[in-house]
Amino acid sequence: LRFFNSVICDLDQGVKEAQTDVRKIVESGDQSRFHLAAEKKADATNTNVKHTIEGSHWFPSQYHFTMETQTCYSVPSEDGLDVYPASQAPSNIQDAIAYALDIPHNSINVSVRRIGGGYGGKLLKSGITAVSSAVAAHLLQRPVRVIMTLEENMEIVGKRAGVLFKYKAGVDENGVIQNLHVDYYQDDGVSQNDSAAPYTQYFMTSGIYDPATWSINCYGVKTDIPSHTWCRAPGSTEGISIVETIMEHISRVVKRDPTEVKMANRRQEDSPIPSMIEDFKKSSDFDKRVKAIENFNKTNRWRKRGISLVPMAYPFSYFGNYHSM
């Protein structure tokens, strides 16, 4: 089976330009494409503001690049179908096929072996090939295998969503955030099927930093591309990326070491992070390497080097022992 993309338009209205770039949509101010997915209000606002910083950060989309593309093999059986999908969610595959064919769940036997890499891309979107394969096998009463080409996979399945962040912060002379407001716009694609927009806010506020003075508006943005999907801890890389970008920006404005600024903004509670950082600096000769890089950059006009220390606390959730997790 081959997959084809099609466009249906009203000829009287003409074809409108496809909106594929979140940045252009935000710039246009087209509110019809925004929806507020989540928000966080500041618990407190401090007034000791010595510097105001403002900026934006673009986080592009990311493709999974699994070794194997979306694929499924379906075989008619005596009482239904034997289905062999490359899927991270076999129960969802069973549900989707049962609904598509209007047959009992217990007549669909789903077996999953190695899936050739998933990273979230084969959670729900694996149903595309699984249902296609199962419907064809059911109607033809013969085995059917569906394999997407890499090009089809990249066009249809979706990626880690691109995000545009806009931020404004007031800080004191030490770089401690007195108030911070972030608006971010996450590319949902054509639908909100697997929107990770709220998760980005979760990871922004669940790290080592104190978010009490932060306010965040999270917008999902409808674009004219296939809906995006889960990709390797959805929202985590995006959320951590913007917070670290802000901390680095603050450190440049107040002219302090980035690690000092980060530690000044951490949660004021017992944490192993400060001692871990000191141990890490000693074991890695961090300060010595920083000085070596500074000297290199002073004596080299065109070539530059850099080094960064990123502290992180990653929340881990337990989902139960179903699906052999």
CORUR-V337124 format. One line per field, one symbol per residue. phi: phi as a letter, one per 30 degrees, with the letter a starting at -180 (. if undefined). psi: psi as a letter, one per 40 degrees, with the letter a starting at -180 (. if undefined). burial: # if it has 16 or more other ideal C-beta (glycine too) atoms within 10 Angstrom, else .. A space follows every 10 residues. Layout:
phi->???
psi->???
burial->???
This chain:
phi->.ccbcbbcbd dddicdddcc ceddddddid ddccbddaab cddabccdcc bccbabbccd dbddhddcdd aabcbdbdbl bccbccbdbd ddddeddddd chbdedcccc bbcdcijbhj dcdcdddddd dedddddddd hadbccbddd ddeddcdjbd ddbccbbbbc bddciddcab bbcbbcddid bcebdceddd deddccddcd ceccbbcccd cdbcbeddbd bhheiddddd ddddddddde ddddhbdedd ddddcdddbe adeedddddd dddchddddd dddeddddcb dccbbaabcc daccdccccj cdhhd
psi->iihiiihhih dddihihhhe hdddddddfg deeihhdiih ihdihieghd ihiiaihhhi ihidfidhah iihhhhadeb ihhgigiegd dddddddddd efiideehhh hhahefhcfd efcdeedddd ddddddddde fihhhhhiid dddddddiah iihhhhihih iadeehhdih hhhihhhdae ifdfhedddd ddddeeaeih edehhhhhhi hhifiiiiii hgghdddddd dddddddddd dddefihddd ddddeihgih iedddddddd dddefddddd ddddddddeh ddhiiiiihh ihhhhhihei eiff.
burial->..#....... ........#. ##..##.... ..##..#..# .......... ..#...#.#. ##.#.#..## ######...# ########## .###.###.. #.#....#.# .#..#..### ########## ########.. ...#.###.. .###.##### #######.## ##..###### #########. ...####.## ####..#### #.######## ###.###### #.######## #######.## #..#...##. ######.... ..#...#... #....#...# .......... .......... #......... .....
